[in-house]
Amino acid sequence: MLAWTGLLGLLLVLVGEGAIGAQAADESAEFAAAEAAFRAGDFASALDLFKAARAAGSAGPAIDYNSGVCEYKLGDYAAAAATFATLAEQFPSMRELAQYNRGLALLALGRDVEATAAFEIARTSSDPAIARLSAEKLGTSGPAAPRAWTGFASLAVGHDDDVALLDELSLPAGVSAASAFSELVGGLSRTLGYSLPLRLDASAYVVRYPDARDYDQDAVRLGFSVLGTRGAWRFEGGPYYDYDRLGGSAFERLVGAGGRARRSFGDRTRVDLRVAVEDVSSADERYDYIEGTRRQLRATVEHDVGLARWRFGYGLEANSRADPSVSPRRNRWALEYLRSIDAWSLGGSLLYRESRYSDAAPSRSEDLKEIAMTVRRTLHRDYLIELTLRHSANDSTDARFSYRTNRVGIGVAKSF
């Protein structure tokens, strides 16, 4: 675990207010030597030693943080900006601190617009020192009011060799069809007010299949969440509305309410709990059979080991629909692995889901197995490029719902 005061000391190094070394609770010989070199001002040796400590198994954000400081002090501002961007992404509890230092590196590169965006994020920090320093860089008088929009957008293209089954919509497989696809996803969030922190969330999803137009999809969601904390837990929850189109026609409307609770245990482990209750109605009489309710419960545990992150998730879903053949009870298990190598990250996941349609006539059961691999690279200006390969196999006691599919896609995403 880090000594957080040490990290703040390294923050002050960058603005010339003195130096305090950072330490790790599982300090290795390499880390101790790196710290000594840092204190002596030998940043080149310190950087090499911090990297050696990482290779030797030292875990947690201290290695990346201190490496970024060394890169900055050596004048390698592009590397420092990339290191702090990765740190902010992988360790949310350090997001504002990392963004402040990233902003300093971006300023040194002459990338003022991006630096301003980084300082705006840092200015929302609960740490008064980080908020004050960020406000000074922005030429303002104090911490930012949490009213700025944040968001993301991604565009992907690829190929799916069986798009006939819209699995999450519980539709039958019908006739198999292979097609290229293009997919656009985006989202916006804005926090409103202090007395009762409220966040507005909006998102949209569009996918097109040139060779299987009946399965083109469009979806939009609008929701509000009340935000709060209690001890080490962070909470959010509220109502939302979904509208979906299928094959160019109205398909589904959904009104729901959900809640989420998150907590970190030290610097390496995080728990995320979610619950949702939804009322589903058809947007076209052809789909009246999908009307009913859906209830979902999900639990996720993340744990960092060195430069790697493990994530285990469990989900429970219960449906009560007008037609029992689209009203499953589901259990879902997922295991994911992500490892970072400089600006690259490599990931893999395994998923198993069992679905039971006990009230259907005849009743049926399904077992979905899925394996996926991803390769990501962080680019300049907060862009991310990603290559995804996924194989899915659904075995059903009703042959109409059995399928095998392979999907490959490449996309670019940007957060702002």
Helices and strands as residue ranges (DSSP letters): H 4-14, H 29-39, H 43-55, H 62-73, H 77-90, G 92-94, H 95-108, H 112-122, H 128-138, E 149-160, G 167-169, E 179-192, E 198-208, G 213-215, E 217-230, E 233-246, E 249-265, E 269-282, G 285-290, E 292-305, E 308-321, G 324-326, E 329-341, E 344-357, E 364-378, G 380-382, E 383-396, G 399-401, E 403-415
